[in-house]
Amino acid sequence: MGLIDQFALDFRLLTKDGKADGHLPLRWQIRLFQSFYQNNIPLICDLPTGMGKTSVVHLWLLARRRQELENKASLPTRLVYVVDRRTVVDQATEIAEGIRRNLPSLGMSPDYLSISTLRGHFADNREWTRDPSRPAIIIGTVDMIGSRLLFSGYRSSYKQRPLEAGLLGQDTLLVLDEAHLSEPFQKLIVALSDRGEFQRDQGSPMRVMCMSATSSKAATERFKLESCDLEGDQATNPIIQRYAAKKRLDIRRAVDKIKENIIAAAIDLAQGNDRVVVFVRGPEDAGKIAEAIRKKLKGREDAVRVLTGTMRGLERDRLLETTVLKRFLDGNEKAEDKPYDVPAILVSTSAGEVGFDLNADHMVCDAVPLDSMIQRLGRVNRRGYGDAIVQVFVAKPDEKPPKKDKQPNKKSTWESAVITAIECLQLLEKNDDGTFAASPMAIDDLKNKLANETFEAALTPKPATVTLTDVLLDSWSMTSVTERMPGRPPVAPWLRGLVDEEPQTTIAWRAELDIDGFDQLEIADLEDWFDAHRILPHETLSVPTRAAREWILARWKNLASEPGSDIQQRSCFVDCGLLEAIRIKSLIEDLDRKRIDKILNATVVLPNSFCGISTEGLLDKDASNPPDVADLTAEHKRQRVLCESVDDVKNYQPLVGEALLDSDEMAELALDLSDDGDTRRVLISRTLKPWRPEYGTQRQTLEKHVSLVERCAKGIAERLSLPVEICDALESAAAWHDKGKDRLIWQRAAGRKPEEPPVGKSGGRMGRIAKGYRHEFGSLYEFNKKHRGKKDNDVFDLAMHMIASHHGRGRPHFPKGGFEPEDRANSFEIDIETIRRFARLQRKYGYWRLAWLENLLRCADATASADEEGL
């Protein structure tokens, strides 16, 4: 069977959905597969909306698999898919999970592929960090992926940051969807890719492909629809059906009462029980418009739903369970496929414009720049079977409209971009009814007719970008320095540009903050607690900091007037890189004086008693329903329990929910909250996996553990076909990385019994090690004593660094210093040499290549620790 015939068969098998048949590949998909197979990745993929661009995930996997079968794998091992919106459904993750389910039909094991998501309602399962040789699909947002690329991962500990940066920056294909939304990030990833200045000739640098239906006309290396893709007719070529989809654009200019007109139009278009999507700019407008539509429908209020980017994850997830969202996601457009006797109306902000396959029959919206309008048009009649009506209401200006920019280099405003966009859309051909023909084909023709200057002026103004330098990368890559450091700014401007938008604040609620004494724990204990019971996306919402301030102040005022409230005694926790406990009363005083530094781009964890969230997952100063939903997730089985004991009689009470989980299957972290009273109070976190994964799930002897690590490291090296000198360094580091555990001070903390041989893994729990001893430090001492001057200097240096950094330290130092019990006099020199070595190796290998090399040992160690029987 030829290459293309085999691809078509595999693509159909890989796109099966349950019992439904898979899809035959579209013609552009065949061409892009051929390009991938030849190891040619275009910089820009410029295709109209509705053409199935997300299938690049299938194309990458099938092309790489074909290369493997021919023993010439050259495509990256990992695909990183970035979508810059928090949508109601994580379509990219669902596609990836569908691929894994279908792998057996291609004769492949599901274990061939790992899938991890760093966005939406999924929590990162860390699969992608376990084996650098295993193909993986990683899905995330600009912030979650970009911060990790720059060694500054949001919600990541300093120990995880080099691991994540190395695996993202090396041997990956980063696909940026809707790239027009993220031009500063696009500039950054190109600079960090094989095309840029920072990774050129360093191992296997990240490769990049940017996808957009509204890419700049000046973009080079564009993959786009060609004449060969449009051969045939609608009956034989699905591309034509979608490309010529009927969309009648009705532009209503100078509208006085825009909200009232949008409400009336939405109700009118829904008369035939169709699906109508309403797009507006602000979350507040979306809520008010949805409520007004509900009142007019009378008895059919459930037909209206709201989607905004400021909703809490849990409520956003629950939208999927509603009939309204199911109708928008089922893809049906033919009249015979619409058996409903009620309409479906979705009122959405830009959160619904991109990132998932929302499909409406008709649309109503306000006016936005051309790139946003094109995305909105892509949400109606996506398959091309219907005849969509699109009504756009342009608000009547309050004053003289701003003049359009005459100077080509002058930055446009959002308002001037809207004016230009409407003028451009009015250049479309008119239908017999006076509306404009706005099919994807018509939009492409319009883009081709517009002058470059006019097209750029109609797009959303782009933020200014900032320059990336080696000095910045040096400072960010020193991940073991956790304190604030001069010359190490937050990475947000390099991800988002110098934006005029307000900074964001993320808010979560936790019941443990209502327990007396929790905020008085040592910071190390609190960090361990939030590491074990970390904040997950489904329990948070993000809003502009200004809105967060106003809500906190208003909610505080309401609570202060409630009888019996003890909120003034409570603290909240603020995490902006460093965890900090703050009395809520003190925070209120700062916010009242408009001092908002504490909550800028921070995660604020509030007591459950603070409440203040509506049933739709939006901030509401009057809402009093308990908002703690931290344990409501199937992906991470965990529970928080307060144990109170008097005279050895113990009472266990879950903080959320009623039933206690089976403690025999759970690892526990216990924090003592006792005061001087008769009652002993212990707060317990139960997790299905160990609360500190590096301690391992099973107890292993030191000899057995080192043997397992050596075996895992050898397997990784063979699968990656590593150079001889790298294999030598990895083999040496694997054999010596835990020599420092064979010290009485460490064995005592691991709970070694007198009759036991030395312990390598404690089996899920680890006591505090006296005086802060680090076993890596002892291992460095042993390796240095044995091998200095006997191994090649490059191999020796790399092996020493792998040992120093295999738990995330040694970049460049050990945060709490270090000592070797058997030779305290020379301990300081070991610490200083670790710093010097890190600097030498980073110059030799580069930022991401060095981090990737560290991961070879880290991944082998983690695999050996987690699953002895599975090796």
N, C-alpha and C positions, 0 to 999 in steps of 0.2 A: 504494500500500500504506500502511495506517495506521501510526501510530507504534508501537503495541504489536506488531502483526504483523511489522513490520520488525525490531523489537528481538528478538522470539522467533527469527526466522530468523538474525539476526546472532549471537545468543547461542549458538545451536546450532553455527554455523560456528566460532565463537571457542573453543568447548570441545571440539573434535575432538581425539582422541588417536591419532595415526597413522591407521590404517584404521578405527578404531572411530568410530561416529557420536558427535556431540556431544550435549549434554543439552538437553531442553526446559526453559525456566526455570520454577522453582517460583513459586507465586503471590506469596510475599513478595518474591521477587527482582524480579518485575514492578513491584510497588508501590515498592520502593526505587529502581529505575531511574527511574521517573516522578518520584520526589522529587529525585534527582540532576539529572535533565534540567531540572527547574524551579529548579535551583540551591539546593535546600533540603537541607542536610546535617544529619541529626539528631545530637544530642550523644551519645546512647546507642543502641546496637543490641543489644537483649536477646533473643537467640534460643537455644533449646536446642542442646546439642551434637549434631553429626551432621546439621545443617541446611545445611551448605555455606556458612558465613559468609565463607569466604575468597573467595567469588565477588564480593565487593564490588570486587575488582580489575577484574573483567570489567565490572561495572556502571558504575564510574567511567569506564573507557575508552570504552564504547559511548555513554554519556550525553555525554561531552565531544566525541566524534567527531560525534555528531548536532548538537550545538551549533555546531561548526565548519562543518558543511555548511550550516547556516542562518545563518552569519555572526553568531553571537551567543554566542561562547564565553565562559563565565563561571566554569566549574568550574576549579579549580587545575590548573596544567600538570603538576605532579609529585605522585605518590602515594607517601607514605612509610608502609610497613607494618612495624609493630613487634610482635615476639613475644618475650616475656621468658623464653625457655628455649633452651638449646643442645641441640637434638634431633638424632636420628640422620639425619633427612632434612629438608632445607629445602623444605617443601612450597610455601611461598609463592613461592620462587624457581622451582621447577619449574612452577608455574602460570603465572608471568610469562613464562617461556621458551616455554611452550606457546602463550600468547597471541601472542607475536611470530612464532612459526612459522606461526600461522594467519592472520596479517594479510593475506597475499595473497588468501585466499579472500574477503575483504571488499573487494578492490580497493585495498589499502593496501600500501605498501612496508614491509618489516621494519625499514628504517632510520627509520621514523616514530617508533619507540619505543626508548628506551635502558633497560637493566636493569642494576642494580648491587646487590650484596649485601655487607653489612658484618657478616656473621655466618656461623656454621656452617663448612662445609668450603670455601666459596667465598671467594676473596680479592677485595677491592674492585677492580673493573676501571676505576674512575674515569669511566665513561661519563656518569654523571649530572652531572659537573662541567664538561662540555665545551661545552654550549650551553644557556643558561637558557631559550631558547624552545622546546626540544625536549621533548615529553612524555617522562616518565621514571617508572619504578617503582624505588624504593629500599627494600631490605629490611634490617632491622637489629634489634638488641636495644636494650633500654632504655639500657644503658650506652653503646653505640656511637652511637646516635642522640642521646640526651640530652646526652652530653658535647660533641658537635658543636654542638648547638643553643646551648650555653652557651660557645661559643668556646674549648673546652678538649678537643677531640677526642682520645680515647684512640688511641694509635698514629698520631697525626697530627703533622706538623711545624708549627711556628708559622706557616709560610708557607701551609699548607693550611687552617688553622683559620678564618680569616675567609671564605674561599671556601666552605667547607662550611656554616658558620653561615648565611650569606646565602641559599644555595640551599635550605636546609632550613626557614628561618624565614619565607620569602616565597614566595607563589604555590604553596603545597603543601597537600595534604589528608593529614593524619597520622592513620592508622588504628591504634589501639592494640588489639591482640587480647588476649583474656583480661585485661581491664583490672583485674579484682579482684586480680591478682597484683602490681599496680604502682600503688597508690593515690597515693603521693607523686609519682610521675611523671605520673599523670593530673592531679593538681592543678597541676603545673608547666606542662604543655602547654596547659591551659585558660588559665592566666595569660598565656602567650606567644601565644595565638591571637587571632583577631578578637573573641573574647568577653572577653578579659582586659584588664588595665590597661596592659600594656607595649608593645602594638603597635596599639592602637586608632587608626584613621585614619592609619596609616603604610603607604602603598603597598598591597600585596595581602597582608595578614597570613595566616599559617598558619591553616588551619581544621582542626577536630578531630572525629573520631568514635571513641568508645570502645565496643568490642564485648566482651560477656561473657554467659555463661549463668548467672552468679551475681551480677548487679549488685544494688546496694542497692535495697531496696524504695522508698526515698525518692527515687530518681533521677527527675529530670524530663526532658522531651523524649525519651521512650523510643520507639524503633521496636521493635515486638514482633509476635508472631503475633496476627492478628485472626481473628474468626469467619469472615470470607470466605476466609481461607487454609485453613480446615479443612472446606470444603464437599466433598461427594462421599464416596467410600469408598476403601479401600486399593487397589483395582484401578485407580481413575481418578486418585487424588491421592497421589503419593509422600510428601507431607508427613505424611499420616495414617499410612502404613506405618512411618515412622520415629518419629513422635510417640507411637505406641502400642506400640513395640517391647517385647517381653516380656523382663523382667529380674527374676529371682526373687532377692530379697535375703535372705540367711540371716545373721543377726547372732548371733555366738557371744560371749557376755559372760563376763567374769571367767575368761579362759583362763590357765592356769598357765604352760605351756611354749609360748609363742606361736610361736617359730620352728619347732619341731617340728610343730606343728599346721598351719602354713602349708605346710611341705614336704609333709606327708601329703596335704593337701587338693589341692595342685597336681598331684601324681602321680595321685590318684584321678580328678580331672576330665579328665586327659589320656588316660585309658584308651581312649577312643574315637578316639584320634589327632586330637583337636581342638586348637585354638589356645587356650592358657591364658596370661593375663598375670598376673604376680604383682607387686603394688606394695608396697614397704616404704620407710621413711623414709631410712635411711642407706646410703651406698655400701658400707660394710663389711658390713652385714647382707645386702645384695643379693649380694655376692660369696660369702659363706658359704652362703647359701641355695641359690644356683645350683650350687655345688660339691656340696652334699649331695644335691641332686636328681640330678645327673649320676651320682653313685655308686650311687644306687638304680636308675637306668634300665639300667645295665649293657649296654654295646654300642650304646646310642643316645645317647651323650653329646653328639653334635653337635646334638641336638634342643633343647638349652638354651643360651640366650644371655643376656648381661648388658648393660644399658644404664644408665649413670649420667652425671650432668653433669660428673663429674670425669675422664672418659676423655679421652685425647688425641684430637685431631681426626682423625688418620689412621685409627686403629682404629675410631673411631665411623663414619667413612665406609665402612670395609670391612665393617661389619655389613650394609650394603645388599646385599653380594654373597652373603650367606648365605641358604640356603633358608628358615630360620626367619623372618628379617625380611621376605623377599619374601612369605611367606604372610600375615603380619600386615598387609601393605600392599596386598594385592591386592583387598580389599573383598568377596570372595566369602563368602556365608553359607549358600547353599542346599546341601542335602545332596548333590545331584548334582554340585556343583562342588568336592567334597572327595575327590580320588582318592588321598590320602596314606595310607601304611601306617605312619607314625610320627607322634608328636605334635610340637607346636611350643610351647615354653615360653619366655617372655621374662620375666626378673626385672629389674624397673626401679625406679628412684627416681622422684621427681617429674619428672625429665627426660622421661619418657614420658607424662605426664598431659596435656600440651597441645602445640600447635604442629605436629602432623602427624597424618595420618589412620590412626592405629593402630586396628586392628579385630580384636578377639578374640571367641572363642565363649563363653569363661567367664573369671571373674576371681577371684583370691584376694588379700586385702590386710589390712594392719593398719588400725587406726582412726585417722582424721584429721578435722579440722574439716569442716563441711558443704560449703564451697566446693570443697575438694580432693576430697571424696567425690563431688560432682556431676560433676566433671571425670573422675574415674576411671570412674564409671558410663557416661560418654560414650564410653569405649574398648571397650565390648562391645556386640555386636549392633547396630551403628550403622545398618544398612540396614533392620533390622526383620524379617528372614526367619527368624531363629533363635529359640531359647528359652534365654537365657543364665542360668547359675547364678552368683551372686555371693556369695562367702563372706567375711565381715568378722570378724576376730578381735580382740576387745577385751581387752587385757592385764589380768590381775588386778592391782589396785593393791597396791603394797607397803605402803601406809599409808592412813590415812583420806583419802578423796578430798577435794580442795578444794571448799569451798562455792561454789555458784553465786552469781554476783554479784546482789545484791538492788538495788544502786543503779544506775540506768540509765546514769549517766555514768562509772561505774567501769570501768577497763580490764580486760578479761578476759585470762586466761592461755591458753596453748596447750592445757594440760590441761583447763581448764574448758570451753573451746570444743569439745573432743572429746566430753566428757561430754554437753554440751547437744546436739551434733550427733547422737549416738546416740539420745538421747531423742526428738529431732525425727523421725528416720528411723523410729522405732517407732510413729509416728502414721500411717504409710502403711497403706493397706488391706492385709489379709492374703489370701494365696492359700489354696486348699484344703489345700496341703501344709504350711501354717504359715509359709511365707516371706512377705516383704513385696513387694508389686507396686511396682517402681521404674522404670517407664517414664518417658521425658521428660514425658509428660502428667501422670503421677502426681506427679512432682517439682514441676512447675509448680503443680499444685493444692495441694501441701503448702506451697510458698512463699506462696501466696495466703492460706492458712489461718493461718499463723504470725503472731503479733503481731510488730511491728517490733522490739521489744526482744529477743524470743526469737531471731528470725532473725539479728540482728546479733551476739548473744552466741554463736551457733553457728559463726560465721565465724572464719577465722584472724585473730588480733589484728593490727591495723594499726599500723605504726610511726608515731611522732610525726613530723610534718612541720615543716620550717623555712621561714621567710619569705624570699621573694625581694625584693631591694631594688635600686634604681638604683645604689647604691654598689657592690654586688657586680658588677652587670653592667658598670659602668664599668671595674672592675679586670680582669674576665675578658676584656673586649673589647680590652684593650691587648695584643694577641697578640705584638707584636714585643718586648715585655719578657719575656724567657724566664727570668730569674733569679727566685728566690723573692722574693715581695713582700708586705709587711705588708698585711693587709686583703684578700688574695686566697686564700681557702681552697680546698681541693679541692672539686669539684662533687658528689661522691658523695652527701652528705646531701640535696641537692636532687633527686637522682634516686631514691634509695632510702629517704629518711627517716632518722631516728635509730634504726637497727636494733640489736638485741641480737646479731645474728649476727656471727660473726667476719669480719674482713676477709679478702680473697682474695689468693693469690699465684699468678701464672702462671709456668709453667716450660717452658723449651725447651732443646734441646741442639744444639751446633754443633761441627763438626770443626775449624774454624779456631782455636778457643780452645786446641787442643792443639799449635798451632804456636808454637815459640819466637819471641818477639819481637812477637807480635800484640798483646798487651796493653800493649806499650810505645809503640805508635803515638800520634801526636798525636790529641787528642780530635776535631779537625775531620776527620781522615782516618777515624777510627772511625765518626763520624756519617755521613760519605759512604758508608762501607761498608754500614752497616745501612740506609741509605736505598736503596742499590742492591740489596741482598740482604736485604730487610726480613723480619722475623719474620711468618710466615703462620699462620693458624688451625690448619691441619692438623698443624703441628709442636708445638703447645702443649697443655698441660692446665692447668686451674685448680683449686686446692684451698684450703680454709681455711688461713690462715697458720700456725695451730697445727700442722696436719698437715704442712705443708711443712717447718716447723722440725724436727719429729720425724724426718721422712724424711731430710732433709739430714744431721742428726747421725748417724743410724743407718747411712746409706750411707757417710759419711766413716769411721766406725769400721770398717766392712767393708773399705774400700779401704786404710786405713792398715795393715791386717794382710796385704795381698797383697804377695808378693815382687816387687820391680822396679817398683812403682807410683811414678810421679813426680807424683802429684796434688797433693802439697804445694807444688810449684813453680808450679801453675797459678792462673789468675785466672778469675773469672766476671764477667759484666756485669749490672748492675742498672739498670733503666730505670723510674723513677718520675717521669716528666716530664723528667728530666735523665739522660743516659747517664753511667754511672760504672763504672770498672773496679775490682774489689775482689779482693784475694788470698783464695782460698777459705779458707786457714788463718785469716785474720783474721775472715772471716765466721763460721767455726765458733766461734771464741773468743767473738764477740758472742752468737751463738745459744746457746752453752753457758751464758752468763750471763743468758739470757732477754731479751737486747736484740734485739728483732725489728723495729725501726724501718726498717732497710734493706730488708726484704722485704715490708713492709705495702703491700698494693694495688700491688705492683710486678711487673714482668716480670723474672725471673731467667734469664739465659742461661748454661748450664753447659757445660763441655767435654764432648765426646762420650765421653771416657774415664770420666766420672763415672757414666754408665749409670744403672741403677736404675729401669727401667720394664718392666712385664710385657708378654707378647704380647697381652694384652687392652687395653693402653694405660693401665694403672693404675700408680701408684707402687708399687715393690717394692724394698725395700732389698737383696734378694739377687740381683736380676736383673742380668746382665752383658752382654746383647745390645746391640750399638751402636744408639743411639736416634736418630742424626741422620737426619732424613727431609726436610730443608729443600728439596732439589731435586726431590722426588717429587711434582710437580704438573703437570698438562697445561695449566692455565690460564696459568702464567707460566714460559716456557721460560728457564731460567737455569742457570748452573753455576759452581762455585768451583774454581779450579785453582791449584796451587802450581807455579811454574816455578823450577827450580834450574839454574843455568848455571855451568860451569867452563871457562875458556878458550874462551868463545863457543859451547860445546856445551850446548844447552838440552834440558832434560827436563821435559815437561809432565805433571802427574799430577793428575787430578780428586780432590777430597777425598772425594766420595761417588760411587759408580758407577765404571764402567770406561771407557766411550767418551767421547771428546772431542766436544763439539758443534761445528758448523760455524762457525768464527770469522768468516767473511766476512759472515754475517748477524747477528753479535752485536756489540753495543757493549761496550767493556771499561773497567773501572776497575782500575788496577794500583797496588798498595801495596808499597813496597820494604821488605823485612824483613831486608836484609843487615846483617851485623855486620862486624867487621874481618877475617873469615876469607877464604879463597880462593873460597868459594862465594857467588854472588849469588842471593838468594832473593826472588822477587816473588810476591805473592798477587794473583790476578786474579779479578775477578767478570765473568762474561759474561752478558749479558741480551739478550733478543730486542729489547727496546726500549731507548732510551738510558737510562743510569743516572741522568741528570739530565734529565727530559723537557723542561724549559724551554729546553734548548740546541737542540732540534729534531732531526729525523731527517735533514734535508737541509741542505746548505750554501746559504745565501741571501745575496744582496747586501743591503746595508742599504736601498737604494732599493726593491728588489723586496719585501722583507719588510714594510716600512711600507705599501706599496701593498696587499699581501695583507691586512694587519691592518685597514686602512681599509675594504676590501671586506667582510671578515667582520663588522666592527662595524656597517656599514650594513645588512647582511642581518639581523643580530640585532635592530637597532632597528626595522626594518620589520615583522618577524614579531611583535614585542611591541607594536607601535603605541605607541611611547614618546612622551611629551610633547615639545614642541619644544625646551624648554630642556635637557632631558636629552639629546636627540639632538645638540644643539649642543655640549654638554660632551663627549660620547662621541666625536663626530667630531673635535673639536680634540685630545683626548687621544690618539686613535689616530694622528693625523698627527704628533704631537710626542713620543710616549712613548719612542722609542729615539734621539732626537737625541744623547743623551749617549754613545752608542756610537761616535760619530765623533770619538774621541779616540785619540791614539797609544797611550796606556796600555791601552786596551781592545782595540784592533785587534791589538796585539802578542800579547795573551793568546788572542785568537781565531785566531791563526796566519795572519793576512793576509800574503799574498805581495806582493812589491814591485809586481808588474804587476797585481794585483787591485784592483778598486774596493773601497770600504769594505764590510766584512762585517757582515751583520745577524744571521745565525745560523751557528754554527760547524760544524754538521753532526754533532752527537753528542758531541763532546769540547770541553772548554774548559780552558785552562791557568789557573793562579792569576793573578789580577790584582794587579799590584804595589801595595803600600800600601793594599789594601782598597778601592780606588775602586769606587763603585756607579754604573752608567750612569743609573739613575733620577735620581740627584742632578744629573748634568749636564743631563738633560732638563728638570728643574725650572728650572734656571738659564736655559736657552734659552727655555723657554715664558714664564717670568716677564719676561725682558728684552723679549720680543716683544709680549706681550699685556696686561701689567698696565695698568689704566686704560683699555684699549680694548675690553674685553669686559664684559658685565654681571657684577657682582661674584659673583652666585650661580653663574653658568656658569663663571667663571674659577676660583672656589674648587673646584668639583666636578671640573673638568678637571685642576687641579693635584693634587688628592687621587688621582684615578684614575691619574695618572702615577706618583705617589709609591708607590702601593700595588700596582702591577700585578705585582709579584713577592712580595707578602706583607709588605713592609716598610711603614713610614709609619703604623703603628698602635700607638703614636703617633710612633715615631721610627725612625731607622736604627740597628740594634743596635751597630754598630761606628763610629758617627758617619758623616761623609761629607765630601767636599771636591770642589770644582770646580777642575781644573787651571789653568783660564784666569783664575780669580778667587778665590784662596784667602782673601782678606781678607773676602769676604762669605759664605763657605761656612757659617760658624756660624749666621748669620741665616737661611739657607735651612732648616737643620735645626730651629731653634727655631720658625720659622713653620709647618713641617710639623706639629709638635705642636699648636700653637694651632689650625690649620685642622682637624685631625682632631676636636678637641673641639667646635668650632663646628658642623661638619657632622653629628656624631653627635647633637647636640642638635636640629638642624634635621630630620634625616631619621629618626632613631631607630637603634637598634643594628643590626637586621637589614636594614632598608631600605638603609642606607648600605653594608653589606657586600654586598648584592645589586647595588647600583649599581657598586661596584668590580668585580664579576664580569663586567660587560658587556665591559670592556676586557680583563680577564684571559682570558676565554673566547675572545674574538676573537684575541688574541695566541697562545694555545695552539693554536687551530685552524690559524692561518696557519703556525705553526712546525712542526706535525706533518705536514701533508699539503698541500704546495704543488700537486701535480698534481690533487688531488681537489677543488680549489676552483673 
